Amino acid sequence: MMKRRTFVKASLLSGCLTSTVPFLNPALAGAKQKAGKPEYYELRVYTLKNDAQQKLVEDYYQNAAIPALNRLGSKNVGVFTQQQPTTAITKLYVVIPFKSIEDFGKMNERLQADAAYQQAGAAYLNAPATEPAYQRIESSLMEAFSGMPKMELPAKKARIFELRRYESPSEAAGKKKIEMFNKGEITVFKRVGLTPVFFGEVIVGEMRPNLTYMLTFDDMADHDQSWKTFGSDPEWKKMSSMPEYADSKILSNITRTFLVPTAYSQI
């Protein structure tokens, strides 16, 4: 009888733990971790001196790089030109998502082993030093914010994009700005019509510490109205008035670039 009572007590305790503490279930824990795991994004900025270089790089992405990256699991590769170039030098912006930092680390090795990629991209990959495919590539690696761990694709239609970089005076200040986004600013963005595509903390790259994010709009009129609505939003005003979130404490510079997607861009 005593053994039976002990067994019943142990069974009830086990059942209670399983129902109230789901992380004890490996399958549930794994699913939860997977759902919240952040993506990584590589942002490449090509500097191109003429139309020949631009065509070579664009052909490379359309015919070789994007198909190969898709085969490796990097979906939704974005390629953009500047809407309002500030100089005669052309810049091409490329956003490549990765499911993990391991996928980013193994990308080059896997592309080297992809015969179809090597063949389709031969003109770019083997461009001679006397006629290079581009002048330079600036590259940064970003980790998605916990408040938006996955890229959110906009509807396929004519639109513009705004790429914004927020530089901070210190690592701690940069983390504070990311906290502000995660604790409510992203939610306000979505509610007022500032449609985000991704948010990323730059973990490798220039001008650190900084975060970079991308928004999309129907046109400049939509852009102006959405930012105006955001600026007058009561919830954002309340948050931005908190001393710890004051711009003077957590931001040192803001850079914005307006972009237009190429015909073959997956964003």
N, C-alpha and C positions, 0 to 999 in steps of 0.2 A: 504493500500500500504506500509506504514511504517512497519507494523508488518511483511509483506511478506519479505521486504528487510532485516529486522533483522534476520528472520529465515534463509534466504539464506546465509547471512554472517556467522551465527553460524554454519550452515551445512558445508560450505566450510572450515572454520577454523578447525572444528572437523575432516574433511577428511584429511586436511594437517597434522594435528598432528598425526593421525593414520598412515599415510603413511611414515612420516619422523621420527617418534619416536616410534619404534616398542615395546619398553619396556612398553608402555601404554597398550598393548594388553596382558592380563594375560596369555593367552595360549602360546604366543610366548616367553614371559619372562620365564615362567616355563620350556619350552623346552630348552631355552638357558642355564638356570642355571643347568638343569639336565645334559646336554651334557658336561658342564665344571666341574662338581662336581668331586673332586678327590677321588680315592679309598684309602683304608687303607690296610696295610699289617702287619701281624704278622710274625716275623721270630723267629722260635724256633730252638735251637741247643741242641740236646741230647748228653750227655756224656754216653758212654756205655763201660762196662769193659770186656765184652766177647761176644761170638757168640750167646749165649742163650738170652742175653738181646737184641741184635740187631734183632734177629728173632722175639722176642716178640713185639718189637716196630714197626717193619716193617709190621708184620701181622696185628697189630692194625690199622695202617694207611690204608693198602690195603683193609681190610675187614670191618672195622668199621668206622674210622674217616672220610676218604675221601667220602664214600657214604653218610654219615650223613651230612657232611659239604655241599656237593652238594645239598642235599635236602633243606638245609637252605639258599641256594642261593650263597654260596661261591664256585664258580667254579674255575677250574684251580689251584688246590692245587699241589704244587711242593714238591717232596721228593728227597733228594740228599745225596750221600755219597762223602767223600773226594777222589779226584783223587790221591793226594799225601799226605797221612797222615804223620804228623811229629812225632807222638808217637805211642806206641802200643795201646793206648786208642782210640776207635772208636768214631767218631762223626757223627751224622745224622742231616742234615739240612732240615727244613720244612718251606715253605712259604705258608701262607694262606691269600688269598685276601678277603676283605670285601667291600661291596658297601658303607657302612657308618660306622661311629664310634658306632652308636646305634646297628648295627648288631654284631659288635665285643663285645659290652657290654652284649648283651643278649645271646651270644653263649653258655656259660656253662649251663645256665638255660634251654635253648632249648634242649641241648644234654641230660640233665638229664631226660627230658620228652620223649625222643626218645627210645622206647622199643627195636626196632631193633638194634640201636646203642649199648645199654646197653648189649644186648645179644651177639652181634658179638664181642664186645670189652671186654668181661668179664675177660679173662685171664690177660689182661693188667690193666684194671681198678681195679681188685681185687687182684693183685699180693701181696703176703705177705711181711712183712718187712724183713723177713729172706732171701727172694729171690726177691728183687725189680726189676721192669721192666727196670729201668735205674738208673744211679747214680745221675744226676742232669739235669734240663732243664734251659737253659738261654733263655730269651724271650725279644723281643723288639717290640714296636708298631710304625709303620711308616705311615706318610701321604704322598701320592704321590705328585710329583712336578706338578705345574701348566703347565709346558712345556711338560709333558707327564703324564696326569692325570689317564690314564688307562694302565693296563698291556698289552704288545704286545707279543703274543705267537709266538715262532719260528716254522718253519716247523718241522713235526714229522720225524726225521731221527737221525742217530747216531751223537752226538755232545757233546761238553763240555761246561761248564759254568764257569764264573769268577765272584765271589762275592767280591765287593770292598767296604771298609769302609773308609771314609774320616773323620778324627777327626779334629776339629778346636780349636784354643786357646780361643775363646769366642763365645757367642751366636751371636753377631754382625758379627763376621768373618764367622761363619757357614752360616748365611743368605746371606752373600756376595758370597760365593761359590755356593749356590743354585741359586742366581741371575745369576751368570756366566753361569750355565747350562741352565737356562730358556731363557736367552737372546742370545743364539747361540751355546753353546757347544753341546747340545743334537743334534742339526741339523747337526753339523760337524760330530759327532759320526756316525749318520746314513749314511751320504754321503760317508765316507771313509771305511765303512765296520765294524765298531764297533756296532754290533747289540744289542741294549738294550732290556731287558725284563721289567724292572721297575726301577724307581728312587724313593727313599723315604727319607724323613727327619725323623729321630728318635725322637719321641715326648715322649716316655716312654722307658727306658732301660738303659743299662750300657754305659759308656764311652762317655756320652754326653758332649758337643754338637757334633753330628756327622750325616752324611748322609750315606746311603747305597744304592748301586745299583748293578744290575746284568746284565752281558753281556753274549752272547753266540757265539760260534765259531764252525766251522766244526772239527777242531783239533788244536794242538799247533802251527803248521806251519801257519795256518790261523790267529791264535791269534797274533803271532809275526809280521806277515806282516801287519795286520790291525793296530796294535799299531804303527808300524814304519811309515805307511802312515799318521796316525793321527799326529804324532810328527812333520812331515815336512809340514803339511797343512798350506798354507799361512793365511787363515782366523783364524785358531786357534793360529798361531804364533802372529798375530796382537792382538788378544784378550788377550792372556796370557802375552803380553808385557805391557798391561795397568797397571799402578802402583797399582790401587785398587784391581786388580786380582792377584797380585804377590803371589806365593805359600808361601813365607816367612811370609806374613801377614794373610793369611786365612786358612792355613793348618798346622797342627802340627804332624800328623801321618797318614800313609796310610797302611791298612791291606788288603791283597788279599788272597783269597782261591779259589782253583780250585775244581770244583764239577762235578760229573757224575750223571745223573738222574737215579733213580731206574726204573725197568721195568714198574711199575704201576704209576709213576709220571705223572701228567697231564700237566706239563711244560717240 
